[in-house]
Amino acid sequence: MAQLRSVEGQVELKCHADNFFDVWAGKAHLISKISPNKIAKVELVEGEWNKVGAVISWTYLIVTTSPSSPRWKSFHGEGCIMKWSIEYEKMNEDAAEPKMHVALSLELAKEIDAHGCSA
C-alpha cells in the first residue's frame, strides 16, 4: 500500500502576511500576470473566487531534464507565508519527490512579494 509523503520548503518574504495571502488565495487569477514565465493561467472551474469549495485550475510551467510523464498518484499542497508543504503519494517507488513543485511555489512567493503584494 502506498504511503502519504511530504516535501517542504520555506522562504522569507518582505510583504505583510495578510497582503501575501490576499493575493495567493483571493486574487489567484492575477498570479499569471505577476509571474507569466511560471504560471500560464489560473482559471475558476467551479464555484466562486474567494469562496470555500471553489475549484481552481492552475496551468504552471516547470522546466526539468527528466521525463514529464505523471509520477505521482495524487498530491495537494497547503501553503503559508513562510512555509510550503506538499503531501503526495508515489505511483511507484522509482518516482522522484516533487521538489520542483515546492521550488516553483517558493519562486512564485518571491515574485508576488517583489510585486509588492499589490495586485
N, C-alpha and C positions, 0 to 999 in steps of 0.2 A: 504494500500500500504506500502511495506517495505521501511525503511529509510536507507540511507547510513550512517554508523557509522565509528568511528575511534578509534584506540587504539595506544598509543605511548610509547616509552622508549628511553633512551639515555645512552651512555657510553663514558668515556674519553679514548682516545687512545693515545699511545706514538708515533706511526709512523706518518710520514707526510701524510696529506690528499691525495695527489696525488698518493703516493705509495699504500695506502689502496684501493683507488678507482680503481687503475690499477689491483689489484688482484681481487677485488669484481666484477668489470664489465668486465675486459679484460682477466682475467685468471681464470674465474669461474670453469673451468674444473679441476683446481688444488685444489680447496677447499676441495674436498673429501679426498685428501691426507693430507691436513693440519688438518682436523677435521673429521676423519673417524667414530668416535663414534656419530656424529650428522648428517653428510651428507654421505649417502651411495654412491650416484653417481650424477653427473651433465652431462647431455647429450645434444648435439646440435640436435634439432629435425628438424629445417628448417632454411635456410639462412646460414650466415657465422658468426663465432665468431667475436666479436668486431664490428659488423655492426648493424645499426639501423634496426629493424624489425626481427632480429633473434628470433627464438622460442627456448627456453632452458627449459629442463625438470629437475627439482630438486627432488631427492628422499631423503627425510630427515626423521630423527627419533625423535619423541617426546615421552617421557615417561610420562604417565599420568595415574591416577587411575580411570578416568571417561571413559565411553564408547567411542570407537573410531569411531563411525559412523559419517559421514559428518553432520555438524551442521550449515554450512554457505552456502548460495546460491552462493555467489561469494565474492572474496576479492582479492586485489592486494596491494603490498607494494611499497613504494617509500622510499629509504634509502639515508642517507648521512653519513658522518663520525661519527658524534656525536649523531644523532637522527634517529630513525627508526619509521615509522608510517605505519599502515595497515588500509586500508579502506575496509569495509566488509558490507555485507547485510545478516541479520539473516534469516534463513529459517522459524523460529518461535520464539516467544518471550521468550521461555524457554531456548534457546541456549545460552551458555556462550560466553563471549567475547574471541577472540582468543589471549589472553595474552601470552599463551605458545609459539605462533609463534614469538611474539616480543622478548620474553626471549631467544628463540633459536637464533634469529638474533643477539642479543646483545652478547650472548656467542660466536657465530661464529666470530663476530667482534673482541672480545678479543683474540681468538685463532689465527686469522690472524695477529693481532697486535703482539702477543707473537712470532709468527713465523718470525717476523721482516719485514713483507710485502715484503719478498724477493723471493716469489715463481716465 
